[in-house]
Amino acid sequence: MNKTDRILVAGGSGMVGSAIVRNLQSKGFNNVFPSTRVAVDFTNQESTNKYIELISPDYVFLAAAKVGGIHANNTSKGDFIYENLMIQNNIIKACLDNKVKKLLFLGSSCIYPKFANQPITEDQLMTGPLEPTNDAYAIAKIAGIKLCQSYREQYGFNAICLMPTNLYGPNDNFDLETSHVLPAMIAKYHYATDVGYVIDMGGPWWPDVQLWGDGTAMREFLHVDDLAEACYVCMEKYDSPDIINVGTGEDVSIKELSRIIARIVGYPGQTFWDKEKPNGTPRKVLNVDKIKSLGWEAQYHLEEGIVNTYEWYKRNKV
């Protein structure tokens, strides 16, 4: 990419898209166009075609998607598969028709089988059944991968597909009904700490925090600014039709994550686990040897990244 190239970041107002925009602007790219939902409805084919024809981008980062945590994925499967299929199909086809030089499609680590071998290598795609709580979202993302690969094979379209692990960071979604586990914990522990008070004759009191599952599930977490740098590196250096993982290569139990966040927030109360609720996939950590070979590696340590995210949350959401 040259500094004067026209670059579209589809989904530029979201957590991932805004991080990509920040990354590009910090490197001196001055023709970056972050799309917003007000400007264009990517679920509408005509609207998408007109918008991409108007922007006429040289490069496109496809970060637009309908995303959510385990509750949202499990209770709104129809919305997740439909909207994501429409968004990605419309954008990828419009990029092909408008002769975009290169497109980067962002998938998700949930595309891999529920009981994949750990750490998960890219060749395990479609080798077993998916996690049922987010299979609709995963199938949509797998379809996006196959569309990119098929257009490359049939038309020579230069599209690459990155599979990031669980993301967090500034501009995340902290809504308890639709958010992922890490931002949901930040919001819960902050609220419980903030409303703690001294009651008559009883001393300090804080409401308990209740979390889903039993806390044994293992997850990997990547700061969104690290993903943004990975996107830049891959757009510059990676041209294979094969998918490529993006993560830290390290995981943590959900219970340990809760302890870290409670400590950072300063919550002194009790955490209880609702074991009637699902854990999701038992363990999910990515093998990141392929992207490390390009010279990229995550820079944020988990605790440092959570502190960064919590400070953003307090400034912007509280």
C-alpha positions, -999 to 999 in steps of 0.1 A, spaced: 0 0 0 12 35 -8 4 64 15 -19 80 -12 -39 48 -19 -76 50 -12 -84 26 17 -119 16 29 -123 3 64 -158 -13 63 -171 -12 98 -148 17 106 -169 29 136 -167 -4 155 -140 -16 178 -120 -34 152 -125 -10 124 -117 21 145 -85 4 156 -75 -3 120 -82 34 111 -60 46 140 -32 23 130 -33 34 94 -35 71 102 -6 67 126 15 54 97 7 84 75 -21 70 53 -42 100 44 -69 86 23 -86 63 48 -124 60 46 -141 45 77 -177 35 68 -205 40 93 -240 25 95 -254 60 88 -235 62 56 -242 28 42 -263 -3 49 -241 -32 39 -270 -57 42 -284 -39 12 -267 -49 -21 -276 -18 -41 -265 5 -12 -233 -14 -9 -225 -13 -46 -232 24 -49 -211 32 -18 -180 12 -29 -183 26 -64 -183 61 -49 -154 55 -26 -135 36 -54 -110 21 -29 -77 5 -38 -77 -16 -6 -105 -28 17 -104 -40 53 -137 -59 59 -143 -54 96 -181 -49 93 -201 -76 110 -228 -84 135 -210 -96 166 -219 -105 202 -212 -128 231 -224 -163 239 -259 -151 250 -265 -130 219 -251 -157 195 -272 -184 211 -305 -165 212 -304 -146 179 -289 -172 155 -311 -162 126 -301 -126 128 -264 -135 131 -262 -158 101 -284 -136 79 -268 -103 86 -233 -115 84 -239 -134 52 -255 -103 36 -228 -79 48 -198 -99 36 -213 -112 4 -223 -77 -7 -190 -61 2 -168 -89 -13 -188 -90 -46 -188 -51 -49 -150 -52 -43 -146 -77 -71 -168 -57 -95 -150 -25 -87 -115 -40 -92 -102 -35 -57 -65 -44 -56 -67 -64 -24 -93 -72 3 -87 -84 39 -116 -104 53 -118 -108 91 -133 -141 103 -132 -155 138 -116 -183 158 -151 -197 163 -149 -212 128 -129 -241 142 -144 -273 156 -155 -273 193 -131 -301 201 -102 -290 179 -67 -300 189 -50 -273 209 -34 -250 200 -56 -247 169 -38 -248 135 -53 -234 104 -57 -268 88 -83 -278 113 -110 -258 96 -141 -280 89 -127 -311 105 -154 -315 132 -187 -301 146 -189 -265 157 -197 -251 191 -235 -251 191 -239 -217 209 -223 -198 180 -225 -222 150 -247 -198 130 -221 -170 132 -193 -194 125 -210 -208 94 -214 -173 81 -177 -166 85 -168 -199 69 -190 -189 39 -171 -156 37 -138 -175 36 -150 -198 9 -163 -168 -11 -129 -151 -10 -111 -183 -20 -136 -190 -48 -133 -155 -62 -95 -159 -61 -96 -192 -79 -122 -181 -105 -113 -145 -111 -78 -140 -96 -93 -117 -69 -67 -109 -43 -85 -116 -10 -69 -128 23 -86 -141 54 -75 -135 89 -89 -155 119 -85 -134 151 -90 -149 185 -113 -133 212 -108 -95 210 -111 -67 235 -100 -30 238 -111 6 234 -145 11 217 -157 -24 228 -193 -33 234 -200 -33 272 -238 -40 270 -245 -70 292 -271 -85 268 -249 -85 237 -212 -82 248 -184 -107 249 -171 -121 282 -142 -97 289 -161 -64 285 -191 -79 302 -169 -87 332 -155 -51 333 -190 -37 332 -203 -60 359 -173 -56 383 -173 -18 378 -210 -15 386 -208 -38 416 -178 -18 430 -193 16 422 -226 9 440 -209 -5 471 -218 15 502 -218 14 540 -251 3 555 -263 11 591 -244 -10 616 -233 -34 589 -201 -20 576 -191 -21 539 -214 -40 515 -211 -47 478 -235 -67 456 -223 -101 444 -212 -106 408 -227 -136 390 -210 -150 359 -219 -178 335 -207 -213 336 -182 -228 361 -151 -207 351 -131 -237 338 -133 -228 301 -100 -216 287 -98 -186 264 -72 -165 245 -76 -128 244 -60 -103 219 -60 -65 223 -76 -49 193 -46 -26 186 -25 -57 182 -50 -71 157 -49 -38 138 -12 -41 134 -16 -77 122 -41 -65 96 -16 -39 83 13 -65 82 -9 -90 64 -21 -65 39 15 -57 31 31 -91 32 5 -119 30 -11 -131 -3 -20 -167 2 -56 -181 -2 -51 -200 30 -65 -186 62 -41 -172 88 -46 -171 126 -41 -140 147 -37 -144 185 -13 -144 214 -8 -182 215 -16 -180 253 -48 -187 271 -63 -182 306 -93 -197 324 -124 -176 326 -122 -179 364 -86 -165 364 -98 -138 340 -125 -128 365 -99 -125 393 -76 -103 371 -105 -80 362 -118 -78 398 -84 -69 410 -79 -42 383 -113 -27 390 -108 -29 427 -139 -50 435 -138 -64 470 -170 -86 470 -179 -121 460 -182 -138 426 -206 -166 420 -208 -189 390 -241 -200 374 -233 -235 364 -267 -239 347 -254 -216 320 -232 -229 292 -194 -228 293 -190 -228 255 -160 -245 239 -138 -261 267 -106 -246 254 -97 -223 224 -61 -211 218 -46 -205 184 -14 -216 169 2 -184 156 34 -197 140 23 -186 105 17 -149 113 48 -148 135 68 -158 105 57 -125 89 74 -106 117 42 -98 138 37 -106 174 12 -94 200 26 -66 222 -1 -62 249 2 -84 279 -33 -94 291 -33 -74 323 -18 -43 306 -45 -46 279 -73 -48 305 -60 -18 323 -60 1 290 -95 -10 282 -108 -2 317 -94 33 316 -111 38 282 -144 24 296 -143 48 326 -136 78 303 -162 70 277 -189 47 291 -194 53 328 
